[in-house]
Amino acid sequence: MHLHLPAEKVTSAEEALAFLKEGNERFVRGELTPKDDYAEIRGVLCGGQVPYAVVLCCSDSRVAPEIFFDQKLGDLFVIRNAGNIVDEVVLGSIEYGAEHLGSPLCVVVGHTSCGAVTAACQGGPVPGSIPSIIKRIRPSIREGLLVDEVARNNARAMAKQIAEDEVIRHTGIQVLPALYNIRTGEVEWL
């Protein structure tokens, strides 16, 4: 028996976006699609992956794109780090998703109450390698903005940085920013 995975029928960024929006609507309503046959899905995916979307999001434990977009194994190529920032490694991963896996859509998902964004907004010293994260978020800070608006700005800025990359432009992958609301579960498309 062959499982029909959404990735097999998605050929455009518009279709991918529709799948993500429909999945998020199901999540918000609390009507997730049953995913109880992971053994069979894993078997199908042993032959390769064809994720229909690349998702860059924060590593916050409350932010899980496979869940809030109600998708199965193999549907999303997910990259996570604190603050959903773009650096060379992240950009290389997104390029891989676009160039080698053929994903037509890349979504940069910030989220409400982001700790990395909060730390950047508060300023002051932070230990270890955390300053490398703060440095990439800081350009999104504007006087008088609340943390969630800075998170929106940061998602937009990271999406813009990705969209301007030569490999990304060459592949034609569409890049969109979004903001996940940890209280409501809704994804706001920016």
Stockholm file with secondary structure:
# STOCKHOLM 1.0

chainA/1-190         MHLHLPAEKVTSAEEALAFLKEGNERFVRGELTPKDDYAEIRGVLCGGQVPYAVVLCCSDSRVAPEIFFDQKLGDLFVIRNAGNIVDEVVLGSIEYGAEHLGSPLCVVVGHTSCGAVTAACQGGPVPGSIPSIIKRIRPSIREGLLVDEVARNNARAMAKQIAEDEVIRHTGIQVLPALYNIRTGEVEWL
#=GR chainA/1-190 SS CCCCCGGGTCCSHHHHHHHHHHHHHHHHHTCCCCCCCHHHHHHHHTTCCCCSEEEEECCCTTCCHHHHTTCCTTSEEEEECTTCCCCHHHHHHHHHHHHTSCCSEEEEEEETTCHHHHHHHHCSCCCTTHHHHHHHHGGGCCTTCCHHHHHHHHHHHHHHHHHTSHHHHHHTCEEEEEEECTTTCCEEEC
#=GC SS_cons         CCCCCGGGTCCSHHHHHHHHHHHHHHHHHTCCCCCCCHHHHHHHHTTCCCCSEEEEECCCTTCCHHHHTTCCTTSEEEEECTTCCCCHHHHHHHHHHHHTSCCSEEEEEEETTCHHHHHHHHCSCCCTTHHHHHHHHGGGCCTTCCHHHHHHHHHHHHHHHHHTSHHHHHHTCEEEEEEECTTTCCEEEC
//
